[in-house]
Amino acid sequence: MSAITANGITVQDNRVAAIQMVSGHDIDRNLEEARRLLAQAAGMGARLAVLPENFAVLSTRKMLECGLEESSGHGPIQNFLAEQAAALGLWIVGGSLPISTRPDGSSVPDHVRASCVVFNDQGQQVARYDKIHLFDAMVEDAQGQYRESDTFEPGEDIVVLDTPAGRLGLAICYDLRFPELYRRLVDAGATLVLVPSAWPYPRVEHWQLLPKARAVENLAYVAAVNGVGSFAESELLGRSTVYDPWGTAVASTGDQPDLVTADLNPERVRAVRDEFPALEDRRQP
């Protein structure tokens, strides 16, 4: 199904845009780049656009400071997303941004939450997912150690919602390593899972493997949307990819700033699940 906008652009109901952008330490510049790419996504007929993790503020040092300006449903970054969604008539998934309050409005003491927020095409915030799995790990790159828990408080709840692109489940970056989260999203009806990320080069093989595995085992579309450019002592690898329910890459990017669209087919999800009923064949050991 499609609709014609006032400016003559054909909008495909199931067209999703993955925005792969460089986010530096200047928040205003990051938002200006996001504005340009969101407008480009709308011009390409996308109905829903996804920004990467930390798209507006990449510096860990700025997370707490920036998060203090963002509360549940309000703040400069959330206001920006709401304005763009309404102006472009576009559903927008704000990959992640720091927010200083929990979804119930209570304050997060000495920390913030890494929140993925969703705005509909009227500019209304319709969902918020707080990253459940925090990346505390020793790794073989120039930084050596990551401790997201020093800055962030983990979320507790899964989030699934209806969108023009299908029933959408939300996850963020490190969540990719926890298949039980994706199974819960699918059990709640998800046909598409979005994974905005800030994934670096040293684990490129895992980036190529894990989103595809999550798509195959859950018979769902998975859109893994990554950033590019410098992050701390690492380089984000890009290579954003949309996988179909059979694990086929239907759209992908390289390692430079880019924008790619994919036309999703909810009927394909139903057909694959009917023909290959692995979800129904599950048994408790």
Stockholm file with secondary structure:
# STOCKHOLM 1.0

chainA/1-285         MSAITANGITVQDNRVAAIQMVSGHDIDRNLEEARRLLAQAAGMGARLAVLPENFAVLSTRKMLECGLEESSGHGPIQNFLAEQAAALGLWIVGGSLPISTRPDGSSVPDHVRASCVVFNDQGQQVARYDKIHLFDAMVEDAQGQYRESDTFEPGEDIVVLDTPAGRLGLAICYDLRFPELYRRLVDAGATLVLVPSAWPYPRVEHWQLLPKARAVENLAYVAAVNGVGSFAESELLGRSTVYDPWGTAVASTGDQPDLVTADLNPERVRAVRDEFPALEDRRQP
#=GR chainA/1-285 SS CEEECTTSCEEETTEEEEEECBCCSCHHHHHHHHHHHHHHHHHTTCSEEECCTTSSCCCHHHHHHHHTTCBTTBSHHHHHHHHHHHHHTCEEEEEEEEESBCTTSCBCTTCBEEEEEEECTTSCEEEEEECCSCCEEECSSSSCEEEGGGTBCCCCCCCEEEETTEEEEECCGGGGGCHHHHHHHHHTTCSEEEEECCCBGGGHHHHHHHHHHHHHHHTSEEEEECCEEEETTEEEECCCEEECTTSCEEEECCSSSEEEEEECCHHHHHHHHHHSCTTTTCCCC
#=GC SS_cons         CEEECTTSCEEETTEEEEEECBCCSCHHHHHHHHHHHHHHHHHTTCSEEECCTTSSCCCHHHHHHHHTTCBTTBSHHHHHHHHHHHHHTCEEEEEEEEESBCTTSCBCTTCBEEEEEEECTTSCEEEEEECCSCCEEECSSSSCEEEGGGTBCCCCCCCEEEETTEEEEECCGGGGGCHHHHHHHHHTTCSEEEEECCCBGGGHHHHHHHHHHHHHHHTSEEEEECCEEEETTEEEECCCEEECTTSCEEEECCSSSEEEEEECCHHHHHHHHHHSCTTTTCCCC
//
